[in-house]
Amino acid sequence: MHHRPAPIGRRVFLAGAAALGLGACGPGEPASGDRGGATKLVRHPYGETRVPVSPQRVITLDPGQALQVAVEHGVPLVASATLETDQPVPAYLPPPKQPFEHLGFGQVDVERLAGLGPDLIIGHTSILRDKYPAVSGLAATVAYANTANKVEWHEASLTVADILGVRQAQQQKLDAYRARAGEFRTRHERLLGGRKTVLLRFTTEELRIITDSVIFPSRILSDAGVTRSPSSAPAKPTDTYTSLSPEQVGRLADADVIIHFSGGGASEGGQVSATFTKYTSGDLWRRLPAVQNGKVFEVSRISWWDGGSTSAANAVLDDLDRIVGRFA
């Protein structure tokens, strides 16, 4: 077996340790002198797992941090969950070093995974919750906490990188991103301080304000020094969005700038387009100051919503570089 379940009383601690990138026991030294077969012990929300120090056949079960960090660092993937879009592997990532099988979005087919012969399987806690016992019988399997567990995206990316054996390289990417975001903040400080911005997501059912919270795009906006509108404040500290009915669109009148995208993950297509039309075709939308002043900007859901890596964060900064001159 590849894992030993952790006692129930320790799992809260282990989840926190994984979120902070403290998964490997000790200094993470190989368990044997032969690097090809060397392993390290990783503690994670669902137990303890010995994983290869240099995995050669990796499966990632989500298209967020697991896939994106693996591709960023050229980890040898044999298969991965991918987005259900015309861009299943985001274009902001470097080209994968080798072809890998696309598993689709949100599905864990244990029999299919078994046929791929992995030596390491990694996914976030939600995707592995019901499947962990079965999947962990196939190969070393590790779960990690992400923003759904209120864990910062950059901490989750470091945890994944630690599991994959590329933590130092990932830290370097994070440092470079933070330096760029800080430079953007300084360069546009006066303009950003004088404009209040709201970030919107159109889903298959409703319009949502993405709140100033732990959610990925909100953190990038904060890093870049973008001032959020009062309507962007969460009702509760843990809320990542606020739902708006068509009759509540007027709440967005406190924003000088609107940034929006439609869908995300498995949510796109005709239903999302219908939602966008429903909310933006009425008088309440047309009377918004940001709309009347031409300060409404559409951005890509694949980077702003489905991102979870430094590559995605830099893609968001690219968009901000493109549009910030028009905030004034």
Buried (B, 14 or more C-beta within 10 A) or exposed (E): EBBEEBEEEEBEEBBBBBBBBBBBEEEBEBEEEEEEEBBBBBBBBBBBBBBBBBBEBBBBBBBBBBBBBBBBBBBBBBBBBBBBBEEBBBEBBEEBEEEBBBBBBBEBEEEEBBEBEBBBBBBBBBBBEEBBBBBBEBBBBBBBBBBBBBBBBBBBBBBBBBBBBBBEBBBEBBEEBBEBBEEBBEEBEEBBEEBBBBBBBBBBEBBBBBBBBBBBBBBBBBBBBBBBBEBBBBEEEEBBBBEBEBEBBEBBBBBBBBBBBBBBBEBBEEBBBEBBEBBBEEEBBEEBBBBEEEBBBBBBBBBBBBBBBBBBBBBBBBBBBEBBEEBE
